[in-house]
Amino acid sequence: MLRDLDSAISLSGWDTVSTFTGDYKKDKAGVEALESRAGLLVGQANCTYAQKDYGTLLKLPEGSTGGEKKRGYQEKLPTLSQCVDLQNVITTLTTKPNPNTQTRRQIVAHITNLLQVLGSSPPHLLKLRAAASIQLAGSDNMYSAITDLGALIKSSPSDVSLYEMRGGAYFNLGEIEVALTHFKSGLKQDPEHKGCKTEHKTVKAVKKKLDRAKEAEAFLCLGEAMTGAEKFEDAVRTLKDGVNQFPESGVLKEAVQKAEVALKQSKTKDYYKILGITRNADKSEVKKGYKKKAMEWHPDKNKGNEEEAEKKFSEIAEAYEVLSSDELRPRYDRGEDVMDNSGGGGGHGGFPHQNMHRNFRHGGGGGQHFNFHFNH
């Protein structure tokens, strides 16, 4: 009879197993215990010792075991041999100093193969595969590790290291709250667990920063929405409030500057508004807006309202020259006076309407910096 069968099985890997102490040749119960131990050893991936037990069972006299049972023992040996080979490879890989990505991938692959051959999921193998998966990074590997560790937590809820590992995997996925929950669960069982304690402190600090970033983003979104609605003074005030609360936010400070420029431009000429486009419009949208407005306000199409049409047409041309220029647009967006921006033509920004009429109808000519013609 085996003395204390449970203590004869190693739960931590393929370590040394205590020797059989009964006389199985004379004791039927001893043979059954040996069979049970061999089966448990296989389930726990102690394949070398399982091989020895099945080898012992095969050597028993015919009276101790039936022929059918012996055939079953014999059929297990090739599988056990395959398991031993895989275990040896895994041991070699896991003892390499500073394993690289390829090595970790091989560890995961060989453990997966071993589990398939065994037809069971020994805890130490699941934990080893989870650790290698986490080190590989990538969402697929994280979720694989989370699955393995979840199964382990169900079977060994008192193993605090499992909560540390699973919390770390969730943190790598950016799931902060779930990560914190795992670290807290581990600390409930062992308040002084170094790993969970350190990770909990780190992730909590990250969460605080993220929460502040979200609050700062709320100010940014509100300010941009107000700017889009042409509520420029409200936008400046809101964004400045955000900077006061989050002085470390460079994005908010930049947004304040842009809102102040928009406010200033709204009191003179707003070229974006003149072309009916947004402030982040690209070149094709600028051109499209220009064509639409130029067609709408061409003096030839506004008989009886020529004076206003010519003024609008001049503003449209001026807006297009600035917003289509890689040099002038950035300066305009910074609030610089790129032209006489308070009204009228003349100076650098002057556009004689006679030339505009000619260029709009015929294209080119006059040595102008831009053309007023359309492709229909």
Secondary structure, 3 states (H helix, E strand, C coil): CCCCCHHHCCCCCCCCCCCCCCCCCCCHHHHHHHHHHHHHHHHCCCHHHHHHHHHHHHHCCCCCCCHHHHHHHHHHHHHHHHHHHHHHHHHHHHCCCCCCHHHHHHHHHHHHHHHHHHCCCCHHHHHHHHHHHHHHCCHHHHHHHHHHHHHHHHHCCCCHHHHHHHHHHHHHCCCHHHHHHHHHHHHHHCCCCHHHHHHHHHHHHHHHHHHHHHHHHHHHHHHHHHHHCCCHHHHHHHHHHHHHHCCCCHHHHHHHHHHHHHHHHHCCCCHHHHHCCCCCCCHHHHHHHHHHHHHHHCHHHCCCCHHHHHHHHHHHHHHHHHHCCCCHHHHHHCCCCCCCCCCCCCHHHCCCHHHHHHHHHHCCCCCCCCCCCCCC
